[in-house]
């Protein structure tokens, strides 16, 4: 796998034996505007959870997660970006409208029902002006930006705890938005490539596809729309071994021409000592999707992810690590994802927020990272043959370009 030579007007860089270009400061201060034919994927850094904004080649928009983890107030366990003057939901919405240039979300996908992916209810969260819910994470984004279709894992498999105030708030928002704004909530249809589609001009981009790969123990087989269930019957396993919320995370593969991208929420890949092997959702996913140009590091790089089998199958040149806690990433995970023993070519890792304790604990491997803070923007060129990674400043609302890597050649 090789990168293309860097375009001189875009960035200054030097190559190595793999033809890869080191990140360098861009010739422009702001991200060039999206244009039709480009696929843009923005991993938004708020320091308090996951959020990724997508603009598909025809302009269709999607948000995957809108987290707002409170930590122990006042935010002792988080590092708000750009700062704590606004909530994560408000920063996400501002980013989408200003940097992303979108005024509406055609889709919002909540990978699972944890606060750092949907928004945590806290005593300080403001109440909505219309509706019996508070504004946090996706509920706040949805109050600012209209959402057409909201997709989650549903309520029927491993029903989430209805008494959890964060989940109760999410449900109240969904019910209100459905009545007040026409929001349509759908359960993910694993295996399908027809649930999330281009809304504006699908005929112009026949090689573009969003495939629902996994959720609730159902995993796409890689053939047609067929799936298999990898978990045993819940009532047949000991309480300690039952599937968890993270194991039920939604996984999506986006394909555009030769380019492949995967994001999988908090799905695990390295079972705890003594746990059954089916706890590795990554193993089944890897068998289905195979080589993948770019993937989002599962579960923020926590200790139970990025198994050898997963990494060896995907062989990603670029990995985006949506970190926000001092435990992101674990040393073992970072060692695996950077290892040249698993596959040849680039192992370029872009971290959204590398906290100071983490930086100290991982030591010299910090120098192997391509970015240690910032919004990470992936721009796939029309047709999907090449892609470029922009890192934007997450410490100021203007989100100026800090560096550019690529262009890379898609597999």
C-alpha positions, 0 to 999 in steps of 0.5 A: 500500500502506497501513498501518492506523492503530496501535492505541492500546493496543498502541503509540504512533506517528505516521503519514506520507503512506503511513499507516505507523506508526513503531516505538514501545515496546510497552505490554507488556514481553513478547511476548503469547502466541501464540493459535490463528489467529495466524501467528508468525514469529520471526527469532532473533538469535544473532549467529552465523548464521540461525535462524527459528522458526514457529508456524502458525495451528493450532500446527504448528511449524517451524524454518528453519535453526539456524546456528552460525558459529564465526568464528576462535575465540574468536569474533573474527568474530562477536558472540554474542547474548545472550552467549557463555555458551551456544552458538547451538544452546542459545540457539535451543532456549531461545528456542523453548521459552520465547519460542516456547512450543513443546516440539517441532518438527514440521518443521525445514528446512535451506536449505543446508549452510553452517555459519551455517545448520546449525552448524559443528564446532569443537574446543570443540564438546561431544560428544553424550551418545548418538551419534557427533556433536558438538553445534552448530547443528541437531544441538544443537537436535535433541538438546534439542527433538524434531524430527518431519521434517527437510527439506533439499536432499538429496545427489543434486544438486551433492553436498556435500563428504562430507569437510567435518566440518560436513556429516559431523556433520550426517549423523551426527546425522540417522542417529542421530536417525532411529534413536533418535528417529524423525526423518524426513529428506526431500528438498525437493520443489520446487513442492509445497504438500503437503510442509509442512502444518498438522498439527493442524487444517488444515480450520480454516485453508483459506487457509494454505499453505507452497509450496516455491519453489526448490532445486538450480536447480529453481524453481516456475513459479507454476502448479500444482506445476510447476517448471523447471530454470534451471541448465544441465547441470553438466558443460557449464559451466566450473568457474568458472561451476558452481552453488554451494551458495548457489545451491542454497538452499531457498526457501519462500513462506508464504501466509495469506489476503492475506498472503505471506512469502518466505525463501530462505536464501543464494540470489543475485540479482546475478551476479559480473562476467562470470558467466552470468545464470542465476546470478541465482536471485532473478530466476526466484523473483521471476517465480513469487511476485510481490508479497510482503508480507514477505521475509527479505533473501537471503544476509544482505544480502551483495553478491550479493543483492536485485537490482532485478528481485527487489525490484521484483517483490516490493515488500515493505513489510517486509524482515527482514535476518538479519545477523551478520557485519561484511559484513552488509549491503553498502552496495549492497544496503542502498541498493537495498532502501531505494530509494523509486524501485523501488516506492511505500510502506514499505521497512521494514528490521529488522536482527537484528545490525548490527555496529559496523564495518557501522554506521560504513560505511553512515553516515546510512542507519542512521537509515532502519532500523527496528531495528538489533538484536534478535529480529524477530517477525512476527505475522500476525492470524487470517485474514491481513489484517494483521500486526505486527512486534515487536522483542525484546531480544537482549542479555538472555535475557528477550527483552523487547519493545523496539518494535512496528511496525504493524499493516500491511495485507496486500496 
